[in-house]
Amino acid sequence: MLLANMWSLLNFEAHDIFAQCAANDIKVIVGGPFSSGILATGADPADGSCPFYNYTPADSDTRARCREIEAACTKHGIPLIAAALQFPLLHPVVSCVIPGGKNPREIESNIEMMNVNIPVQFWYELQQGGLLPLDCPLPELDSGL
């Protein structure tokens, strides 16, 4: 099954659908991991434009939430776009992510961002900060953390 713009760092709309998929051994392809752009450009794009979220200009609450995620990314040295691209794959029903790419540079960036090492603790910090659902599947923490 393909679900677009329903499972990202800013949108957990597919949560209940994923539970049904898990119960029926259905795998999901996630499209739109950048939520129409804001998770690729950030809340405050360098060019001064307003970022898009779900195909419309992002409202102030969405931008504020994105800034919180960006702050966590900065703390861990993780590009926001890498976190956005890798997040959907944390859920066991997700088999792949379709990020899109309109030119070779974006495709190369997607490959590079998929290879960024994201510490498990980062995801738990997002969850503890209320930025991910408490029952969102996360990788297990090492016993040493």
C-alpha positions, 0 to 999 in steps of 0.5 A: 500500500502507498500512503503519501503525506500521512507519516512524517516527523510532522504528521502521524495520521497513518498511525491507526492504519499502520496498526491494521497493516501490522495485524494483517501483514501488509507492508506500506510505502511512504510517500511525501516524507518531507511533508510537501517541503518543510522537512527539506527546507526547514521552518525558515528557508534560507531564501526567506520564503514560507515553507510548504506543509501539505501543499499549503504555506505552513502555519505558525504552529507547524513551523514552530514544531519544525523548529523544535525538531531542527533544534534536536537535529542541530544538537545531534549534528543531524541534517533535518532532511536526513531525519525526515527521510529516515523516520518513516523507516522506523515503523516495522510496516514501512518497507520503503520511502519515496522522497522524490527528486526533481533533478540529479542533485536531489537524488544524490542528496536523498542517497547521502541523507539515507546514509547519515548515521542517526543515533537512536537516542535522537529519536527518544529525545524527540519522543520524550519532548512530545515531538513523536507519539509515545507509542511510535516504534523506535529502535531499542536503546543500547543498554549502555545509554 
